[in-house]
């Protein structure tokens, strides 16, 4: 949906954007100067000429741009799917460990190598957001490390889409008469708090601390917030620090994997 909307917007802008208007009665040509005139890209130069274009010129160029965007989007989609598939293989790795039952008997169980929370916040997030990250990096390099419109718009638009559309679809597809609950409330509260803090922090550094620019220390400190987010989420998930005084419960799922659960269920074992 995001891709289709962006493509329609680009084609419409290329086709209907006026460059010049002529008044036959006054015999005067009025040129409309746009603030977003096309300029040379980082690799591909602008398609000359850029002025005095007819409707046919704009339509043909818009069609060419549209087809090129489709080709590029398909390429990005293929690479992203391969990347996500590789990440899923990495995060699904399991290993066998020996545990001792209260009666002294030893049993081999299968546990995941990667922590689920850490994997979702690092590798999974990197795989799904890789195109946006690369797009922002390319734009900032092309503009000689000056702010542009494409990178921030992509990040904010993607966040808004995930916040409203994705959540709405997840709620909509739940069958009638059924409910869904958040599995790990502690991790949810931690990530939600960091998400709200991220927007507050961006407002402070862009509007209060250094208006109109981002200093090195601000960027470095912002980057450090990411490992801090992962660390606090991991602490909440594993019940470390203040959580170590709270009892931990585990269970074995149908696949024989030991997982941590909420509630009063104890350590369930079977001889499968």
Beta strands, then each sheet from edge to edge (+ up, - down):
strand 1: 20-23
strand 2: 28-31
strand 3: 94-100
strand 4: 106-112
strand 5: 250-252
strand 6: 258-260
sheet 1: 1+ 2-
sheet 2: 3+ 4-
sheet 3: 5+ 6-
end
